[in-house]
Amino acid sequence: MPRTGPGMFDKTAGKEIKNRRKEKKITQKDLGKKVGVSYQMIQKYEKGKSIIPAGVFIKIATILKVSPVELFKEVMKKLDPYWDH
């Protein structure tokens, strides 16, 4: 049966995105405009209430000036402390 809602990756990624966005002093509204989604959608991503599509994840990482691979690795390390790729 396919997953129908956000999972732990989305929730953890949302928290990491929020932290990095705040470090860069970017508002949800500004991030949403740059990504091409509403600020409400950014809120949903950050709260783990919506699945983050891969393309959006890549755009967000780029806007936050972090490699999408590095952002992915950070999220995976938080999900599994033994994950090291």
N, C-alpha and C positions, 0 to 999 in steps of 0.2 A: 504494500500500500504506500503510495507516495506521501511524502511529508507535505502538510498543508499550511504550515505556519513557520514562523521563525524558530530556529534552534539555538543551541548554545553558542555556535559560531557567530550568528547574527547579534546575539545579545552582548557577547564579549567584544566583537568588532565595534558595535555601537558605542560602548563605553570608551574604547580606545580612540575612536574617531572624535568623540566629544572632548576627551582630555587634550588631544592634539589640536583640535579646533580652538579650544580656549587658550592654549599656550600661544597660538598664533594670533590671538585676539580677533578672530573672525566670527561674525555673528551667524546664526543659523540662516537668517535671511540672505546674507551675502553668499554663504556657501551654497545654499539652494539655487540662487541665481546662476552661479558659476557652473553648477552641476546640471542645471536645467530641470530642477524639481522645486516644489514649494518648500517653504520653511517648515510647514507641517510634516512633510515627508522626511525632512532631515530629523525632526523631533522623533518621528516613529523609528527611524534607523537608530538613533542614539539611545532610545529607550528599549531597543530590542523588540519592538512591536511589529516590525515589518522586515521581510527578507531583503537583504541588500543584494541587488543584482551585481554580477561580476563587473560589468561595464561601469556601473555607478561606483563600485568600490575602487576601481582603477582611477576614475576621475577624481574622486575625493582624495585619494592618496596623492595624486599629482598636484592638486590644488594645495594640499597641506605640505607640499614639498618633501614628501617621503616616497621612497620607492614602494610600489604596490607589493613587491615581494617582501620587503622589510616589514611593512604593515601586517601582511599576512603572517609572517614569522612571529611577530610580537603577539598577535592574537593567539596563534597556536601554542606558544610558550605559556600563555596564561591558562589555556584550556588543559594543557598537558605539560607539566614541568619537565618531563623527560623527553619531550619532542625537541629534536635538535637536527634540523636539516638546513 
